[in-house]
Amino acid sequence: MGQNIDLIFKIAGIGILVAVASMGLKNSGKEDYGLAVTITGIAVVLIMVIQMLGALFNEVKSVFKLF
């Protein structure tokens, strides 16, 4: 349970950092870099979620002894 809350805080922290960096870059006239920061943040969060889903599927396989 504690790991899930840590994951939520990590995702929220990444979201806040990406939002601040993106807005700062857009306000300084560098919209392209702001978009790149946003896409990179989304990719990092998706990788974290995919890893957690992989762990979930492995747990389900071990519980039901599928392999």
ZALO-368126 format. One record per residue: residue number from 1; x negated, y negated, z negated of N, C-alpha, C, O in turn. Coordinates in steps of 0.001 Angstrom, whole numbers. Layout:
ZALO-368126
+-----+---------+---------+---------+---------+---------+---------+---------+---------+---------+---------+---------+---------+
!   i !     n_u !     n_v !     n_w !    ca_u !    ca_v !    ca_w !     c_u !     c_v !     c_w !     o_u !     o_v !     o_w !
+-----+---------+---------+---------+---------+---------+---------+---------+---------+---------+---------+---------+---------+
! NUM !       X !       Y !       Z !       X !       Y !       Z !       X !       Y !       Z !       X !       Y !       Z !
...
+-----+---------+---------+---------+---------+---------+---------+---------+---------+---------+---------+---------+---------+
This chain:
ZALO-368126
+-----+---------+---------+---------+---------+---------+---------+---------+---------+---------+---------+---------+---------+
!   i !     n_u !     n_v !     n_w !    ca_u !    ca_v !    ca_w !     c_u !     c_v !     c_w !     o_u !     o_v !     o_w !
+-----+---------+---------+---------+---------+---------+---------+---------+---------+---------+---------+---------+---------+
!   1 !    -822 !    1199 !       0 !       0 !       0 !       0 !    -861 !   -1257 !       0 !    -536 !   -2234 !     673 !
!   2 !   -1959 !   -1234 !    -754 !   -2830 !   -2395 !    -831 !   -3493 !   -2720 !     496 !   -3730 !   -3885 !     816 !
!   3 !   -3790 !   -1676 !    1266 !   -4428 !   -1892 !    2559 !   -3476 !   -2596 !    3518 !   -3914 !   -3416 !    4326 !
!   4 !   -2189 !   -2293 !    3444 !   -1218 !   -2934 !    4325 !   -1097 !   -4423 !    4020 !    -967 !   -5236 !    4936 !
!   5 !   -1138 !   -4779 !    2758 !   -1064 !   -6190 !    2383 !   -2330 !   -6908 !    2828 !   -2271 !   -8054 !    3272 !
!   6 !   -3481 !   -6238 !    2710 !   -4731 !   -6829 !    3199 !   -4668 !   -7076 !    4696 !   -5145 !   -8102 !    5180 !
!   7 !   -4082 !   -6142 !    5430 !   -3956 !   -6298 !    6876 !   -3063 !   -7491 !    7218 !   -3358 !   -8241 !    8148 !
!   8 !   -1989 !   -7666 !    6481 !   -1096 !   -8801 !    6716 !   -1826 !  -10115 !    6448 !   -1685 !  -11071 !    7211 !
!   9 !   -2608 !  -10166 !    5364 !   -3363 !  -11382 !    5066 !   -4441 !  -11648 !    6112 !   -4687 !  -12802 !    6464 !
!  10 !   -5083 !  -10598 !    6611 !   -6086 !  -10769 !    7655 !   -5456 !  -11330 !    8932 !   -5999 !  -12244 !    9552 !
!  11 !   -4314 !  -10775 !    9315 !   -3631 !  -11245 !   10519 !   -3175 !  -12686 !   10335 !   -3295 !  -13495 !   11256 !
!  12 !   -2658 !  -13012 !    9164 !   -2231 !  -14391 !    8904 !   -3424 !  -15343 !    8929 !   -3327 !  -16446 !    9467 !
!  13 !   -4535 !  -14925 !    8355 !   -5738 !  -15757 !    8356 !   -6251 !  -15998 !    9764 !   -6627 !  -17117 !   10112 !
!  14 !   -6266 !  -14947 !   10572 !   -6693 !  -15106 !   11959 !   -5739 !  -16037 !   12701 !   -6175 !  -16871 !   13495 !
!  15 !   -4452 !  -15899 !   12448 !   -3468 !  -16770 !   13093 !   -3663 !  -18228 !   12729 !   -3577 !  -19105 !   13588 !
!  16 !   -3923 !  -18489 !   11466 !   -4132 !  -19878 !   11031 !   -5402 !  -20450 !   11652 !   -5402 !  -21578 !   12144 !
!  17 !   -6490 !  -19670 !   11631 !   -7742 !  -20145 !   12221 !   -7601 !  -20403 !   13717 !   -8089 !  -21410 !   14231 !
!  18 !   -6938 !  -19496 !   14401 !   -6748 !  -19664 !   15846 !   -5876 !  -20877 !   16133 !   -6155 !  -21629 !   17067 !
!  19 !   -4835 !  -21078 !   15354 !   -3949 !  -22225 !   15582 !   -4689 !  -23540 !   15369 !   -4549 !  -24465 !   16169 !
!  20 !   -5471 !  -23632 !   14303 !   -6215 !  -24861 !   14026 !   -7256 !  -25112 !   15113 !   -7391 !  -26234 !   15601 !
!  21 !   -7997 !  -24058 !   15492 !   -9027 !  -24226 !   16519 !   -8400 !  -24588 !   17860 !   -8916 !  -25445 !   18578 !
!  22 !   -7315 !  -23954 !   18192 !   -6654 !  -24225 !   19472 !   -6107 !  -25648 !   19521 !   -6267 !  -26340 !   20527 !
!  23 !   -5470 !  -26086 !   18450 !   -4939 !  -27453 !   18431 !   -6053 !  -28478 !   18471 !   -5924 !  -29509 !   19131 !
!  24 !   -7146 !  -28209 !   17772 !   -8283 !  -29122 !   17803 !   -8881 !  -29236 !   19193 !   -9233 !  -30328 !   19638 !
!  25 !   -8996 !  -28120 !   19868 !   -9545 !  -28148 !   21221 !   -8595 !  -28824 !   22209 !   -9025 !  -29557 !   23099 !
!  26 !   -7305 !  -28566 !   22039 !   -6340 !  -29197 !   22947 !   -6284 !  -30701 !   22732 !   -6123 !  -31454 !   23692 !
!  27 !   -6413 !  -31148 !   21500 !   -6388 !  -32587 !   21226 !   -7639 !  -33295 !   21731 !   -7609 !  -34493 !   22013 !
!  28 !   -8735 !  -32553 !   21843 !   -9960 !  -33164 !   22347 !  -10074 !  -33058 !   23863 !  -11095 !  -33435 !   24439 !
!  29 !   -9037 !  -32551 !   24507 !   -9012 !  -32502 !   25966 !   -9597 !  -31244 !   26567 !   -9857 !  -31197 !   27770 !
!  30 !   -9807 !  -30230 !   25758 !  -10381 !  -28981 !   26265 !   -9331 !  -27864 !   26183 !   -9464 !  -26911 !   25414 !
!  31 !   -8293 !  -28016 !   26996 !   -7175 !  -27072 !   26963 !   -7601 !  -25667 !   27359 !   -7068 !  -24687 !   26839 !
!  32 !   -8565 !  -25563 !   28281 !   -9009 !  -24248 !   28730 !   -9656 !  -23466 !   27594 !   -9418 !  -22268 !   27441 !
!  33 !  -10473 !  -24146 !   26801 !  -11099 !  -23475 !   25661 !  -10056 !  -23126 !   24591 !  -10161 !  -22095 !   23928 !
!  34 !   -9074 !  -23975 !   24435 !   -8001 !  -23686 !   23487 !   -7231 !  -22440 !   23874 !   -6875 !  -21628 !   23020 !
!  35 !   -6974 !  -22293 !   25167 !   -6288 !  -21092 !   25649 !   -7159 !  -19859 !   25455 !   -6658 !  -18796 !   25088 !
!  36 !   -8462 !  -19993 !   25699 !   -9377 !  -18863 !   25514 !   -9426 !  -18436 !   24047 !   -9469 !  -17242 !   23751 !
!  37 !   -9421 !  -19400 !   23134 !   -9418 !  -19076 !   21708 !   -8128 !  -18354 !   21330 !   -8158 !  -17392 !   20563 !
!  38 !   -7012 !  -18806 !   21858 !   -5725 !  -18176 !   21573 !   -5690 !  -16743 !   22081 !   -5260 !  -15839 !   21364 !
!  39 !   -6134 !  -16531 !   23300 !   -6133 !  -15180 !   23870 !   -7077 !  -14266 !   23097 !   -6757 !  -13099 !   22869 !
!  40 !   -8228 !  -14778 !   22695 !   -9168 !  -13979 !   21909 !   -8568 !  -13597 !   20559 !   -8731 !  -12463 !   20107 !
!  41 !   -7880 !  -14529 !   19917 !   -7232 !  -14224 !   18642 !   -6169 !  -13155 !   18780 !   -6060 !  -12266 !   17935 !
!  42 !   -5387 !  -13238 !   19842 !   -4358 !  -12222 !   20085 !   -5000 !  -10865 !   20326 !   -4511 !   -9850 !   19831 !
!  43 !   -6095 !  -10839 !   21083 !   -6775 !   -9574 !   21358 !   -7327 !   -8951 !   20079 !   -7232 !   -7738 !   19892 !
!  44 !   -7901 !   -9767 !   19201 !   -8451 !   -9250 !   17946 !   -7344 !   -8644 !   17083 !   -7514 !   -7569 !   16508 !
!  45 !   -6221 !   -9335 !   17000 !   -5102 !   -8822 !   16195 !   -4543 !   -7541 !   16811 !   -4214 !   -6602 !   16086 !
!  46 !   -4432 !   -7489 !   18130 !   -3937 !   -6266 !   18775 !   -4869 !   -5089 !   18521 !   -4404 !   -3970 !   18304 !
!  47 !   -6176 !   -5325 !   18545 !   -7120 !   -4241 !   18256 !   -6937 !   -3744 !   16829 !   -6982 !   -2539 !   16582 !
!  48 !   -6733 !   -4656 !   15894 !   -6510 !   -4250 !   14501 !   -5241 !   -3416 !   14373 !   -5230 !   -2403 !   13674 !
!  49 !   -4180 !   -3834 !   15042 !   -2903 !   -3112 !   14963 !   -3022 !   -1742 !   15632 !   -2485 !    -759 !   15123 !
!  50 !   -3716 !   -1668 !   16760 !   -3882 !    -386 !   17450 !   -4668 !     593 !   16589 !   -4354 !    1783 !   16563 !
!  51 !   -5680 !     110 !   15887 !   -6428 !     986 !   14982 !   -5537 !    1511 !   13858 !   -5631 !    2680 !   13481 !
!  52 !   -4686 !     657 !   13330 !   -3773 !    1107 !   12278 !   -2761 !    2119 !   12816 !   -2410 !    3072 !   12119 !
!  53 !   -2290 !    1922 !   14046 !   -1369 !    2887 !   14642 !   -2056 !    4227 !   14868 !   -1443 !    5278 !   14682 !
!  54 !   -3314 !    4197 !   15264 !   -4067 !    5441 !   15422 !   -4183 !    6191 !   14111 !   -4031 !    7412 !   14072 !
!  55 !   -4449 !    5468 !   13047 !   -4528 !    6097 !   11724 !   -3172 !    6665 !   11314 !   -3100 !    7738 !   10715 !
!  56 !   -2104 !    5947 !   11635 !    -758 !    6446 !   11325 !    -467 !    7740 !   12069 !      41 !    8691 !   11475 !
!  57 !    -785 !    7791 !   13376 !    -536 !    9005 !   14145 !   -1369 !   10178 !   13636 !    -888 !   11311 !   13609 !
!  58 !   -2608 !    9920 !   13233 !   -3424 !   10990 !   12655 !   -2823 !   11495 !   11351 !   -2854 !   12695 !   11079 !
!  59 !   -2286 !   10609 !   10557 !   -1640 !   11000 !    9297 !    -399 !   11830 !    9558 !    -165 !   12828 !    8876 !
!  60 !     401 !   11428 !   10539 !    1597 !   12197 !   10892 !    1222 !   13587 !   11395 !    1873 !   14574 !   11049 !
!  61 !     169 !   13662 !   12214 !    -283 !   14971 !   12709 !    -732 !   15855 !   11565 !    -446 !   17052 !   11560 !
!  62 !   -1435 !   15283 !   10589 !   -1909 !   16109 !    9479 !    -766 !   16531 !    8560 !    -803 !   17625 !    7996 !
!  63 !     244 !   15684 !    8404 !    1365 !   16041 !    7536 !    2180 !   17168 !    8137 !    2578 !   18098 !    7436 !
!  64 !    2430 !   17086 !    9441 !    3247 !   18104 !   10091 !    2411 !   19228 !   10703 !    2954 !   20129 !   11342 !
!  65 !    1084 !   19177 !   10506 !     166 !   20196 !   10993 !     380 !   20471 !   12483 !     526 !   21617 !   12909 !
!  66 !     395 !   19388 !   13259 !     606 !   19540 !   14699 !    -642 !   20044 !   15404 !    -540 !   20698 !   16442 !
!  67 !   -1835 !   19748 !   14850 !   -3072 !   20227 !   15454 !   -3891 !   20955 !   14453 !   -4977 !   21436 !   14776 !
+-----+---------+---------+---------+---------+---------+---------+---------+---------+---------+---------+---------+---------+
